[in-house]
């Protein structure tokens, strides 16, 4: 999910955590707020840039920050509801339009350059690993052997192509056999078609194994996108970070 502000999730929905003695043949992970999180400096500098460069209406910096939050929440809700994907370029243009009360001619903005500038900014304020135990858990799961791993993530202001570069920069890409991002496939969690696509990839990389739905688990922080989506696909799920459970639960 997008690294920008998201709505608080109700944690009354239940996931289907693994029995404590069970190992899985495939571990699927959400990315944002599951394995990594934003560098706070990124959002602050992004807001300052938009306040300076895309603000002929002279809105306050607080109003610019609010526009980012509103667009992020709206697009996240729409993506989860429709199962489709609103791309980062469109989201940035929505922010500019909102800042300027929909009075600015968006044709005057080079959306490609704008995204390239924002991507460069991400690497100046690189996201960080979510918690001190995140890498330890991935290492220990890998050391057990016999399992495959993947990323299944909705995107927002940062595209999947950029997220792959971020994971490489963080030395985390080595853990994953494949990565699926909503903007690259045009579908967002909890869309069943996206989970089915993931299952196809899992079968392709496990051709010599009997991969059943009960041997696959998806781990994420979002009750709707991650837990409901996984459960509807017939696989196990584990909710972490937005409740009282950490990724370390996978090793319990």
C-alpha positions in Angstrom: 0.0 0.0 0.0 1.0 3.6 -0.4 3.5 4.9 2.1 1.6 8.1 2.6 -1.0 8.5 5.3 -3.6 5.7 5.3 -6.8 5.3 7.3 -6.5 3.4 10.6 -7.6 -0.2 10.2 -10.2 -1.9 12.4 -8.5 -4.9 13.9 -11.7 -6.8 14.8 -11.4 -8.8 11.6 -9.5 -12.0 12.2 -6.7 -13.4 10.1 -5.9 -17.1 9.7 -2.5 -17.4 11.3 -0.4 -20.5 11.0 -0.5 -23.1 13.7 2.7 -22.5 15.7 4.4 -25.7 14.5 3.6 -25.2 10.8 6.0 -24.1 8.0 4.7 -22.9 4.7 5.9 -23.7 1.2 5.3 -20.1 0.1 5.4 -16.8 2.0 3.8 -13.8 0.3 4.4 -10.4 1.8 2.8 -7.0 1.5 5.5 -4.3 1.3 4.6 -0.9 2.8 4.1 -0.9 6.6 4.8 -4.7 6.5 8.4 -4.9 5.5 9.4 -1.2 4.9 8.1 2.2 5.8 8.7 5.8 4.6 11.5 8.0 5.6 9.7 10.9 7.2 12.0 13.3 5.4 10.6 12.2 2.1 7.1 13.4 2.8 8.2 16.7 4.3 10.5 17.5 1.4 7.9 16.4 -1.2 5.4 18.7 0.4 7.9 21.6 0.4 8.6 21.1 -3.3 4.9 21.1 -4.3 4.3 24.1 -2.1 7.1 25.9 -3.9 6.7 24.7 -7.5 3.0 23.8 -8.1 1.2 26.3 -6.0 0.1 29.4 -7.9 -2.9 29.5 -5.7 -0.6 30.2 -2.7 -1.9 27.5 -0.4 -0.2 27.1 2.9 2.2 24.2 3.4 -0.3 22.6 5.7 -2.9 22.7 3.0 -0.5 21.1 0.5 0.3 18.3 3.0 -3.5 17.8 3.5 -3.9 17.5 -0.3 -1.4 14.6 -0.3 -3.3 12.9 2.5 -6.6 13.3 0.9 -5.5 12.0 -2.5 -3.7 9.0 -0.9 -6.8 8.1 1.2 -9.1 8.5 -1.7 -7.1 6.5 -4.2 -6.4 3.8 -1.8 -10.1 3.5 -1.0 -11.0 3.5 -4.7 -8.4 0.9 -5.5 -9.5 -1.4 -2.8 -13.2 -1.0 -3.8 -12.8 -1.5 -7.5 -9.8 -3.8 -7.5 -8.2 -1.6 -10.2 -5.2 0.8 -9.9 -4.8 4.5 -10.0 -1.3 5.2 -11.1 1.3 7.4 -9.4 1.4 10.0 -12.3 -2.4 10.4 -11.9 -2.1 10.8 -8.1 0.5 13.5 -8.4 -1.7 15.4 -10.9 -4.6 15.1 -8.5 -2.6 16.7 -5.8 -1.6 19.6 -8.0 -5.2 20.0 -9.1 -6.5 19.9 -5.5 -4.0 22.4 -4.3 -5.2 24.8 -7.0 -8.9 24.2 -6.6 -9.1 22.4 -10.0 -8.3 25.7 -11.8 -4.8 24.8 -13.1 -4.3 23.5 -16.6 -2.7 20.1 -16.0 -1.5 19.9 -19.6 1.2 22.4 -18.7 2.8 19.8 -16.3 5.3 17.3 -17.6 4.0 14.3 -15.6 6.9 12.1 -16.6 9.5 14.6 -15.4 7.5 15.2 -12.2 7.6 11.5 -11.4 11.3 11.2 -12.2 11.9 14.1 -9.8 9.9 12.3 -7.1 11.7 9.1 -7.7 15.1 10.8 -7.3 13.7 12.3 -4.0 12.8 8.9 -2.7 16.5 7.8 -3.1 17.6 11.0 -1.2 15.2 9.9 1.6 15.4 6.1 1.3 12.6 4.1 3.0 13.7 2.1 5.9 13.2 -1.5 7.1 10.0 -1.6 9.2 11.5 -3.1 12.4 14.8 -4.4 13.8 13.5 -8.0 13.5 12.3 -7.8 9.9 15.5 -9.0 8.3 16.1 -11.5 11.0 12.8 -13.2 10.3 13.4 -13.2 6.6 16.8 -14.7 7.1 15.6 -17.4 9.5 12.7 -18.4 7.2 15.1 -18.6 4.3 17.5 -20.7 6.3 14.8 -23.3 6.9 14.9 -24.0 3.2 12.2 -25.5 0.9 10.0 -22.4 0.8 9.6 -19.7 -1.9 8.9 -16.0 -1.2 7.2 -13.1 -3.0 6.0 -9.5 -2.7 2.3 -8.7 -3.4 1.8 -5.0 -2.9 -0.5 -2.2 -3.9 1.2 1.0 -5.0 0.4 4.6 -4.5 2.7 7.6 -5.1 5.7 5.2 -5.7 5.6 2.9 -8.7 6.5 -0.8 -8.6 9.5 -0.2 -10.8 10.8 2.2 -8.2 10.0 -0.1 -5.3 12.1 -2.9 -6.9 15.1 -0.5 -7.0 14.4 0.4 -3.4 14.5 -3.2 -2.3 17.7 -3.7 -4.2 19.2 -0.6 -2.4 18.1 -2.0 0.9 19.6 -5.4 0.0 16.2 -7.1 0.4 15.5 -8.2 -3.2 17.5 -11.4 -2.6 14.8 -12.8 -0.4 12.1 -12.8 -3.1 11.5 -15.1 -6.0 9.1 -12.6 -7.6 7.5 -9.3 -7.0 4.0 -8.2 -8.1 2.8 -4.6 -7.9 -0.6 -3.3 -8.6 0.4 -0.6 -11.0 2.3 -3.1 -13.2 -0.6 -5.5 -13.5 -3.5 -3.0 -13.3 -5.1 -4.7 -10.3 -5.1 -3.9 -6.6 -5.6 -6.1 -3.5 -8.1 -7.5 -2.4 -9.0 -8.2 -6.1 -9.3 -12.0 -6.4 -7.8 -11.8 -9.8 -4.6 -10.4 -8.4 -4.3 -13.2 -5.8 -5.0 -15.7 -8.6 -2.2 -14.2 -10.6 0.1 -14.6 -7.6 -1.0 -18.3 -7.3 0.0 -18.8 -11.0 3.4 -17.4 -10.4 3.8 -19.6 -7.3 3.0 -22.7 -9.3 5.5 -21.7 -12.0 8.4 -21.4 -9.6 7.4 -24.6 -7.7 6.9 -27.0 -10.6 8.4 -29.9 -8.8 6.3 -29.4 -5.6 2.7 -30.1 -4.7 1.7 -26.5 -3.7 -1.7 -26.5 -2.1 -3.6 -23.4 -1.0 -3.1 -24.4 2.7 0.7 -24.3 2.2 0.6 -20.6 1.2 0.4 -17.7 3.6 0.2 -13.9 2.9 1.4 -11.5 5.5 0.4 -7.8 5.6 -0.8 -4.9 7.7 -4.2 -4.2 6.0 -7.2 -6.2 7.2 -9.2 -5.6 4.0 -6.5 -5.8 1.3 -4.3 -8.4 2.8 -6.4 -10.5 5.2 -9.8 -10.5 3.4 -8.0 -10.8 0.0 -5.9 -13.7 1.0 -8.8 -15.5 2.8 -11.1 -15.1 -0.2 -8.4 -16.7 -2.4 -8.3 -19.7 0.0 -4.9 -19.1 1.4 -3.8 -18.4 5.0 -3.1 -14.9 6.2 -1.4 -13.1 9.0 -2.1 -9.5 10.1 0.9 -7.7 11.5 2.0 -4.2 12.6 -1.4 -2.6 12.5 -2.4 -4.8 15.5 -0.4 -6.2 18.3 1.5 -8.8 16.3 4.9 -8.4 14.6 6.5 -10.3 11.8 8.3 -12.4 14.5 5.0 -14.3 14.9 6.1 -16.3 11.8 8.8 -17.8 13.9 6.8 -18.5 17.0 
